[in-house]
Amino acid sequence: MQINEMFLREYTETKLARLHREATIERQTRLNNQRSKDERALAVRLPWLRVLRKYF
């Protein structure tokens, strides 16, 4: 019975660690995608902001 409990504990900890790692990677990917989107939007707007600043 002791071996089963040890195996189960190790399996659960490994599974939790993997889920945590996957969630962290997914969150980081989402943040990077959002950052890329923001940078692209800024790259589109920036020239217009410079033009507006020049005249106003």
PyMOL Python script that loads the backbone (N, CA, C, O; Angstrom):
from pymol import cmd

cmd.read_pdbstr("""\
ATOM      1  N   MET A   1       0.828  -1.202   0.000  1.00  0.00           N
ATOM      2  CA  MET A   1       0.000   0.000   0.000  1.00  0.00           C
ATOM      3  C   MET A   1       0.866   1.257   0.000  1.00  0.00           C
ATOM      4  O   MET A   1       0.527   2.254  -0.637  1.00  0.00           O
ATOM      5  N   GLN A   2       1.976   1.202   0.713  1.00  0.00           N
ATOM      6  CA  GLN A   2       2.875   2.358   0.803  1.00  0.00           C
ATOM      7  C   GLN A   2       3.418   2.732  -0.579  1.00  0.00           C
ATOM      8  O   GLN A   2       3.518   3.914  -0.908  1.00  0.00           O
ATOM      9  N   ILE A   3       3.765   1.732  -1.383  1.00  0.00           N
ATOM     10  CA  ILE A   3       4.313   1.976  -2.717  1.00  0.00           C
ATOM     11  C   ILE A   3       3.271   2.668  -3.599  1.00  0.00           C
ATOM     12  O   ILE A   3       3.595   3.592  -4.346  1.00  0.00           O
ATOM     13  N   ASN A   4       2.025   2.216  -3.505  1.00  0.00           N
ATOM     14  CA  ASN A   4       0.948   2.828  -4.273  1.00  0.00           C
ATOM     15  C   ASN A   4       0.781   4.303  -3.941  1.00  0.00           C
ATOM     16  O   ASN A   4       0.633   5.138  -4.833  1.00  0.00           O
ATOM     17  N   GLU A   5       0.807   4.618  -2.642  1.00  0.00           N
ATOM     18  CA  GLU A   5       0.657   6.011  -2.212  1.00  0.00           C
ATOM     19  C   GLU A   5       1.811   6.864  -2.728  1.00  0.00           C
ATOM     20  O   GLU A   5       1.606   7.991  -3.179  1.00  0.00           O
ATOM     21  N   MET A   6       3.027   6.320  -2.661  1.00  0.00           N
ATOM     22  CA  MET A   6       4.191   7.060  -3.148  1.00  0.00           C
ATOM     23  C   MET A   6       4.074   7.302  -4.651  1.00  0.00           C
ATOM     24  O   MET A   6       4.323   8.404  -5.140  1.00  0.00           O
ATOM     25  N   PHE A   7       3.689   6.247  -5.371  1.00  0.00           N
ATOM     26  CA  PHE A   7       3.537   6.374  -6.821  1.00  0.00           C
ATOM     27  C   PHE A   7       2.479   7.417  -7.156  1.00  0.00           C
ATOM     28  O   PHE A   7       2.679   8.270  -8.020  1.00  0.00           O
ATOM     29  N   LEU A   8       1.351   7.333  -6.457  1.00  0.00           N
ATOM     30  CA  LEU A   8       0.244   8.253  -6.711  1.00  0.00           C
ATOM     31  C   LEU A   8       0.656   9.696  -6.418  1.00  0.00           C
ATOM     32  O   LEU A   8       0.335  10.609  -7.179  1.00  0.00           O
ATOM     33  N   ARG A   9       1.372   9.893  -5.306  1.00  0.00           N
ATOM     34  CA  ARG A   9       1.817  11.240  -4.948  1.00  0.00           C
ATOM     35  C   ARG A   9       2.771  11.785  -6.013  1.00  0.00           C
ATOM     36  O   ARG A   9       2.642  12.929  -6.447  1.00  0.00           O
ATOM     37  N   GLU A  10       3.729  10.951  -6.426  1.00  0.00           N
ATOM     38  CA  GLU A  10       4.700  11.388  -7.430  1.00  0.00           C
ATOM     39  C   GLU A  10       4.012  11.684  -8.759  1.00  0.00           C
ATOM     40  O   GLU A  10       4.319  12.676  -9.420  1.00  0.00           O
ATOM     41  N   TYR A  11       3.078  10.811  -9.141  1.00  0.00           N
ATOM     42  CA  TYR A  11       2.343  11.001 -10.393  1.00  0.00           C
ATOM     43  C   TYR A  11       1.557  12.308 -10.354  1.00  0.00           C
ATOM     44  O   TYR A  11       1.563  13.073 -11.319  1.00  0.00           O
ATOM     45  N   THR A  12       0.881  12.560  -9.234  1.00  0.00           N
ATOM     46  CA  THR A  12       0.066  13.772  -9.085  1.00  0.00           C
ATOM     47  C   THR A  12       0.939  15.016  -9.138  1.00  0.00           C
ATOM     48  O   THR A  12       0.601  15.987  -9.814  1.00  0.00           O
ATOM     49  N   GLU A  13       2.071  14.987  -8.420  1.00  0.00           N
ATOM     50  CA  GLU A  13       2.967  16.148  -8.418  1.00  0.00           C
ATOM     51  C   GLU A  13       3.512  16.412  -9.817  1.00  0.00           C
ATOM     52  O   GLU A  13       3.606  17.563 -10.245  1.00  0.00           O
ATOM     53  N   THR A  14       3.870  15.345 -10.527  1.00  0.00           N
ATOM     54  CA  THR A  14       4.384  15.492 -11.889  1.00  0.00           C
ATOM     55  C   THR A  14       3.316  16.082 -12.798  1.00  0.00           C
ATOM     56  O   THR A  14       3.586  16.975 -13.601  1.00  0.00           O
ATOM     57  N   LYS A  15       2.106  15.569 -12.658  1.00  0.00           N
ATOM     58  CA  LYS A  15       0.981  16.039 -13.478  1.00  0.00           C
ATOM     59  C   LYS A  15       0.707  17.517 -13.195  1.00  0.00           C
ATOM     60  O   LYS A  15       0.517  18.305 -14.122  1.00  0.00           O
ATOM     61  N   LEU A  16       0.687  17.887 -11.918  1.00  0.00           N
ATOM     62  CA  LEU A  16       0.452  19.283 -11.550  1.00  0.00           C
ATOM     63  C   LEU A  16       1.563  20.183 -12.079  1.00  0.00           C
ATOM     64  O   LEU A  16       1.299  21.278 -12.575  1.00  0.00           O
ATOM     65  N   ALA A  17       2.800  19.719 -11.974  1.00  0.00           N
ATOM     66  CA  ALA A  17       3.924  20.509 -12.471  1.00  0.00           C
ATOM     67  C   ALA A  17       3.797  20.725 -13.976  1.00  0.00           C
ATOM     68  O   ALA A  17       4.060  21.820 -14.473  1.00  0.00           O
ATOM     69  N   ARG A  18       3.393  19.682 -14.701  1.00  0.00           N
ATOM     70  CA  ARG A  18       3.244  19.808 -16.153  1.00  0.00           C
ATOM     71  C   ARG A  18       2.111  20.771 -16.497  1.00  0.00           C
ATOM     72  O   ARG A  18       2.254  21.617 -17.380  1.00  0.00           O
ATOM     73  N   LEU A  19       0.990  20.639 -15.797  1.00  0.00           N
ATOM     74  CA  LEU A  19      -0.136  21.544 -16.042  1.00  0.00           C
ATOM     75  C   LEU A  19       0.262  22.990 -15.757  1.00  0.00           C
ATOM     76  O   LEU A  19      -0.095  23.899 -16.506  1.00  0.00           O
ATOM     77  N   HIS A  20       1.001  23.193 -14.677  1.00  0.00           N
ATOM     78  CA  HIS A  20       1.454  24.534 -14.316  1.00  0.00           C
ATOM     79  C   HIS A  20       2.379  25.091 -15.396  1.00  0.00           C
ATOM     80  O   HIS A  20       2.261  26.253 -15.787  1.00  0.00           O
ATOM     81  N   ARG A  21       3.296  24.255 -15.872  1.00  0.00           N
ATOM     82  CA  ARG A  21       4.232  24.682 -16.913  1.00  0.00           C
ATOM     83  C   ARG A  21       3.482  25.029 -18.198  1.00  0.00           C
ATOM     84  O   ARG A  21       3.772  26.040 -18.837  1.00  0.00           O
ATOM     85  N   GLU A  22       2.513  24.183 -18.575  1.00  0.00           N
ATOM     86  CA  GLU A  22       1.732  24.444 -19.789  1.00  0.00           C
ATOM     87  C   GLU A  22       0.938  25.741 -19.659  1.00  0.00           C
ATOM     88  O   GLU A  22       0.860  26.522 -20.607  1.00  0.00           O
ATOM     89  N   ALA A  23       0.354  25.966 -18.493  1.00  0.00           N
ATOM     90  CA  ALA A  23      -0.424  27.187 -18.270  1.00  0.00           C
ATOM     91  C   ALA A  23       0.482  28.411 -18.342  1.00  0.00           C
ATOM     92  O   ALA A  23       0.099  29.443 -18.894  1.00  0.00           O
ATOM     93  N   THR A  24       1.684  28.291 -17.782  1.00  0.00           N
ATOM     94  CA  THR A  24       2.632  29.401 -17.815  1.00  0.00           C
ATOM     95  C   THR A  24       3.035  29.714 -19.249  1.00  0.00           C
ATOM     96  O   THR A  24       3.083  30.879 -19.643  1.00  0.00           O
ATOM     97  N   ILE A  25       3.325  28.674 -20.033  1.00  0.00           N
ATOM     98  CA  ILE A  25       3.709  28.861 -21.434  1.00  0.00           C
ATOM     99  C   ILE A  25       2.559  29.495 -22.211  1.00  0.00           C
ATOM    100  O   ILE A  25       2.769  30.406 -23.011  1.00  0.00           O
ATOM    101  N   GLU A  26       1.344  29.007 -21.970  1.00  0.00           N
ATOM    102  CA  GLU A  26       0.173  29.546 -22.668  1.00  0.00           C
ATOM    103  C   GLU A  26      -0.035  31.023 -22.326  1.00  0.00           C
ATOM    104  O   GLU A  26      -0.318  31.839 -23.202  1.00  0.00           O
ATOM    105  N   ARG A  27       0.108  31.351 -21.051  1.00  0.00           N
ATOM    106  CA  ARG A  27      -0.073  32.746 -20.618  1.00  0.00           C
ATOM    107  C   ARG A  27       0.997  33.640 -21.250  1.00  0.00           C
ATOM    108  O   ARG A  27       0.702  34.744 -21.708  1.00  0.00           O
ATOM    109  N   GLN A  28       2.237  33.154 -21.271  1.00  0.00           N
ATOM    110  CA  GLN A  28       3.332  33.925 -21.861  1.00  0.00           C
ATOM    111  C   GLN A  28       3.097  34.133 -23.352  1.00  0.00           C
ATOM    112  O   GLN A  28       3.340  35.220 -23.877  1.00  0.00           O
ATOM    113  N   THR A  29       2.625  33.090 -24.033  1.00  0.00           N
ATOM    114  CA  THR A  29       2.325  33.190 -25.466  1.00  0.00           C
ATOM    115  C   THR A  29       1.246  34.232 -25.705  1.00  0.00           C
ATOM    116  O   THR A  29       1.347  35.047 -26.622  1.00  0.00           O
ATOM    117  N   ARG A  30       0.204  34.199 -24.868  1.00  0.00           N
ATOM    118  CA  ARG A  30      -0.887  35.166 -25.012  1.00  0.00           C
ATOM    119  C   ARG A  30      -0.375  36.591 -24.803  1.00  0.00           C
ATOM    120  O   ARG A  30      -0.750  37.502 -25.541  1.00  0.00           O
ATOM    121  N   LEU A  31       0.486  36.785 -23.792  1.00  0.00           N
ATOM    122  CA  LEU A  31       1.050  38.112 -23.540  1.00  0.00           C
ATOM    123  C   LEU A  31       1.892  38.575 -24.720  1.00  0.00           C
ATOM    124  O   LEU A  31       1.808  39.732 -25.129  1.00  0.00           O
ATOM    125  N   ASN A  32       2.707  37.671 -25.268  1.00  0.00           N
ATOM    126  CA  ASN A  32       3.546  38.024 -26.412  1.00  0.00           C
ATOM    127  C   ASN A  32       2.704  38.376 -27.623  1.00  0.00           C
ATOM    128  O   ASN A  32       3.013  39.326 -28.342  1.00  0.00           O
ATOM    129  N   ASN A  33       1.629  37.609 -27.856  1.00  0.00           N
ATOM    130  CA  ASN A  33       0.745  37.907 -28.979  1.00  0.00           C
ATOM    131  C   ASN A  33       0.098  39.271 -28.811  1.00  0.00           C
ATOM    132  O   ASN A  33       0.001  40.037 -29.770  1.00  0.00           O
ATOM    133  N   GLN A  34      -0.346  39.581 -27.592  1.00  0.00           N
ATOM    134  CA  GLN A  34      -0.978  40.878 -27.324  1.00  0.00           C
ATOM    135  C   GLN A  34       0.037  41.995 -27.533  1.00  0.00           C
ATOM    136  O   GLN A  34      -0.289  43.038 -28.098  1.00  0.00           O
ATOM    137  N   ARG A  35       1.279  41.773 -27.071  1.00  0.00           N
ATOM    138  CA  ARG A  35       2.320  42.782 -27.222  1.00  0.00           C
ATOM    139  C   ARG A  35       2.586  43.032 -28.706  1.00  0.00           C
ATOM    140  O   ARG A  35       2.734  44.178 -29.131  1.00  0.00           O
ATOM    141  N   SER A  36       2.646  41.952 -29.494  1.00  0.00           N
ATOM    142  CA  SER A  36       2.867  42.088 -30.936  1.00  0.00           C
ATOM    143  C   SER A  36       1.737  42.879 -31.576  1.00  0.00           C
ATOM    144  O   SER A  36       1.972  43.740 -32.424  1.00  0.00           O
ATOM    145  N   LYS A  37       0.496  42.579 -31.162  1.00  0.00           N
ATOM    146  CA  LYS A  37      -0.664  43.299 -31.694  1.00  0.00           C
ATOM    147  C   LYS A  37      -0.565  44.787 -31.357  1.00  0.00           C
ATOM    148  O   LYS A  37      -0.805  45.641 -32.211  1.00  0.00           O
ATOM    149  N   ASP A  38      -0.209  45.090 -30.106  1.00  0.00           N
ATOM    150  CA  ASP A  38      -0.088  46.481 -29.676  1.00  0.00           C
ATOM    151  C   ASP A  38       1.010  47.189 -30.461  1.00  0.00           C
ATOM    152  O   ASP A  38       0.846  48.338 -30.871  1.00  0.00           O
ATOM    153  N   GLU A  39       2.135  46.496 -30.669  1.00  0.00           N
ATOM    154  CA  GLU A  39       3.242  47.101 -31.409  1.00  0.00           C
ATOM    155  C   GLU A  39       2.855  47.365 -32.856  1.00  0.00           C
ATOM    156  O   GLU A  39       3.216  48.400 -33.415  1.00  0.00           O
ATOM    157  N   ARG A  40       2.120  46.432 -33.472  1.00  0.00           N
ATOM    158  CA  ARG A  40       1.676  46.645 -34.857  1.00  0.00           C
ATOM    159  C   ARG A  40       0.721  47.823 -34.942  1.00  0.00           C
ATOM    160  O   ARG A  40       0.818  48.644 -35.854  1.00  0.00           O
ATOM    161  N   ALA A  41      -0.201  47.906 -33.990  1.00  0.00           N
ATOM    162  CA  ALA A  41      -1.159  49.012 -33.979  1.00  0.00           C
ATOM    163  C   ALA A  41      -0.426  50.339 -33.806  1.00  0.00           C
ATOM    164  O   ALA A  41      -0.763  51.334 -34.448  1.00  0.00           O
ATOM    165  N   LEU A  42       0.565  50.342 -32.943  1.00  0.00           N
ATOM    166  CA  LEU A  42       1.335  51.562 -32.715  1.00  0.00           C
ATOM    167  C   LEU A  42       2.136  51.935 -33.960  1.00  0.00           C
ATOM    168  O   LEU A  42       2.238  53.112 -34.305  1.00  0.00           O
ATOM    169  N   ALA A  43       2.698  50.945 -34.628  1.00  0.00           N
ATOM    170  CA  ALA A  43       3.479  51.202 -35.842  1.00  0.00           C
ATOM    171  C   ALA A  43       2.604  51.833 -36.919  1.00  0.00           C
ATOM    172  O   ALA A  43       3.081  52.643 -37.714  1.00  0.00           O
ATOM    173  N   VAL A  44       1.324  51.464 -36.945  1.00  0.00           N
ATOM    174  CA  VAL A  44       0.399  52.048 -37.922  1.00  0.00           C
ATOM    175  C   VAL A  44       0.058  53.477 -37.525  1.00  0.00           C
ATOM    176  O   VAL A  44      -0.015  54.357 -38.382  1.00  0.00           O
ATOM    177  N   ARG A  45      -0.152  53.717 -36.240  1.00  0.00           N
ATOM    178  CA  ARG A  45      -0.601  55.042 -35.786  1.00  0.00           C
ATOM    179  C   ARG A  45       0.522  56.053 -35.655  1.00  0.00           C
ATOM    180  O   ARG A  45       0.293  57.253 -35.809  1.00  0.00           O
ATOM    181  N   LEU A  46       1.717  55.596 -35.379  1.00  0.00           N
ATOM    182  CA  LEU A  46       2.811  56.502 -35.052  1.00  0.00           C
ATOM    183  C   LEU A  46       3.087  57.547 -36.131  1.00  0.00           C
ATOM    184  O   LEU A  46       3.225  58.722 -35.791  1.00  0.00           O
ATOM    185  N   PRO A  47       3.176  57.185 -37.413  1.00  0.00           N
ATOM    186  CA  PRO A  47       3.431  58.211 -38.432  1.00  0.00           C
ATOM    187  C   PRO A  47       2.352  59.295 -38.431  1.00  0.00           C
ATOM    188  O   PRO A  47       2.652  60.474 -38.619  1.00  0.00           O
ATOM    189  N   TRP A  48       1.108  58.896 -38.222  1.00  0.00           N
ATOM    190  CA  TRP A  48       0.022  59.880 -38.195  1.00  0.00           C
ATOM    191  C   TRP A  48       0.141  60.785 -36.988  1.00  0.00           C
ATOM    192  O   TRP A  48      -0.135  61.981 -37.077  1.00  0.00           O
ATOM    193  N   LEU A  49       0.548  60.230 -35.863  1.00  0.00           N
ATOM    194  CA  LEU A  49       0.723  61.058 -34.670  1.00  0.00           C
ATOM    195  C   LEU A  49       1.822  62.090 -34.896  1.00  0.00           C
ATOM    196  O   LEU A  49       1.709  63.232 -34.451  1.00  0.00           O
ATOM    197  N   ARG A  50       2.875  61.689 -35.581  1.00  0.00           N
ATOM    198  CA  ARG A  50       3.959  62.635 -35.878  1.00  0.00           C
ATOM    199  C   ARG A  50       3.463  63.756 -36.779  1.00  0.00           C
ATOM    200  O   ARG A  50       3.797  64.923 -36.576  1.00  0.00           O
ATOM    201  N   VAL A  51       2.664  63.391 -37.777  1.00  0.00           N
ATOM    202  CA  VAL A  51       2.111  64.397 -38.692  1.00  0.00           C
ATOM    203  C   VAL A  51       1.220  65.362 -37.912  1.00  0.00           C
ATOM    204  O   VAL A  51       1.325  66.577 -38.077  1.00  0.00           O
ATOM    205  N   LEU A  52       0.359  64.831 -37.079  1.00  0.00           N
ATOM    206  CA  LEU A  52      -0.541  65.683 -36.297  1.00  0.00           C
ATOM    207  C   LEU A  52       0.242  66.605 -35.365  1.00  0.00           C
ATOM    208  O   LEU A  52      -0.097  67.781 -35.225  1.00  0.00           O
ATOM    209  N   ARG A  53       1.272  66.084 -34.737  1.00  0.00           N
ATOM    210  CA  ARG A  53       2.071  66.881 -33.813  1.00  0.00           C
ATOM    211  C   ARG A  53       2.751  68.027 -34.559  1.00  0.00           C
ATOM    212  O   ARG A  53       2.928  69.119 -34.019  1.00  0.00           O
ATOM    213  N   LYS A  54       3.123  67.761 -35.792  1.00  0.00           N
ATOM    214  CA  LYS A  54       3.819  68.760 -36.590  1.00  0.00           C
ATOM    215  C   LYS A  54       2.915  69.971 -36.864  1.00  0.00           C
ATOM    216  O   LYS A  54       3.379  71.111 -36.859  1.00  0.00           O
ATOM    217  N   TYR A  55       1.641  69.716 -37.099  1.00  0.00           N
ATOM    218  CA  TYR A  55       0.732  70.787 -37.510  1.00  0.00           C
ATOM    219  C   TYR A  55      -0.122  71.345 -36.379  1.00  0.00           C
ATOM    220  O   TYR A  55      -0.733  72.402 -36.537  1.00  0.00           O
ATOM    221  N   PHE A  56      -0.177  70.658 -35.247  1.00  0.00           N
ATOM    222  CA  PHE A  56      -1.032  71.155 -34.160  1.00  0.00           C
ATOM    223  C   PHE A  56      -0.239  71.368 -32.892  1.00  0.00           C
ATOM    224  O   PHE A  56      -0.797  71.783 -31.877  1.00  0.00           O
TER     225      PHE A  56
END
""", "prot")
cmd.dss("prot")
cmd.show_as("cartoon", "prot")
cmd.util.cbc("prot")
cmd.orient("prot")
